[in-house]
Amino acid sequence: MDRYRENIAGDDLMEKMKEGIREADKFLICISPSFNSKPPTSYVKQELKTAMLEENKSSNNKLIIPIRIKKGGRIPKEIGRKAYADLSTKERWEKNISRLIEAIIK
């Protein structure tokens, strides 16, 4: 199966999301103030849960990179003590964007 094909009617989007996370070596999770109010069944919470399971069982150095994209976005307790890229203000963007890019391409 071509892993870059477009979704077609009838595809299971949750399964496609899990497949993509399993194949990736990095997972970027964008945190905004609304993240923590999302229900556990929301797509973003399911994506994070899947990425954390993959990271825990992987010996391939899978990496979750949290990114705070809006001021007031609390880093979720599920992420624990992971360092995150704070891009929530212009000053923080300018300070942290190059470090984020370096972490992604590393």
N, C-alpha and C positions, 0 to 999 in steps of 0.2 A: 504494500500500500504506500502510495506517495504521502509522506508525512506532512507535506506542505499544501495538500489539496484543500480546496475550499470546503467548508461544511455544506452538507446537502440536507434537504428536508428529510427528517427522520433520524438524523444523527443524534446520539445521546450526548448532549453538550457536557454533562458532568463527567462522563467517561472520557471524552476528548480532552477535557481540562486535566484530568488525572494523568492521561497518557503524555500530554505535553510536559507536565511537571516531572514525571518519571524520567523523561528523556533529557531534561535540562540539567545543566550543572550549576546554574545560578537561578535564584527565584527572588525577584524584587517585589516587596509588598509595600504599597503606598498607603500611608496612614494619614487620615484626616480626622477632624472632630467627630464625624459621623460613624467612623469605624466601630468604636466600642458600643454604639447603640444598635448595631446590626444584630439580627437574630443569628443564633448558631447555624441555622440552615441557609443563610445567605451565601451567594456564590463566593464572595471574598473570604468569608470565614471558612468555607469548605476548602478553598484553595490553600489558605494558610495551614489548615489541619493536614491536608495531603502533603504539602511541602515539608512540614515538620516530621511527618512519618517517614517520608523519603530520606530526609536528612539524617534521621536517627538510624535508619537501617542501611545506609549507604557507606561503602568504604571508598567511594570515588570523590570524596571531598565536596559533596554538594553543599551549597551555601545559600542561606536565606539572608537577604540584605533588606532590612527595614528602612523605609524612607519616609520621613515626616514631611508631608507636602503642604500642610496648612497649619498655621499657628493654632495651638489648642488641641492638636491631635495627640492623645496620650498613647504611648507605646503599649500595646496590649500585654497583659500578664502572660499570655501563651508564649510570647517571644522571650520572656525572661530577661536575662542580662546582656543580650546581644547589643553590640554597638550599632548605632543607626546613623544614617546620613540625615542631617537636619537641613532641609531646603525650604523651610517655612517662611523665611523673609529674604529680601534681596541680599542683605549682608551675609546671612548664613549660606545662601546659594553660592555667592561669590567665594566664600571660604571653603565650602565643602564639595562643590561639584567636581572638581578635579580629583579629589580623593575617592569619590563615588565611582567615577569613570575608571580610575585605576583598579578599584576592587572588582569591577565588572570584567575588565579585560585580563586580569591576572589569572 
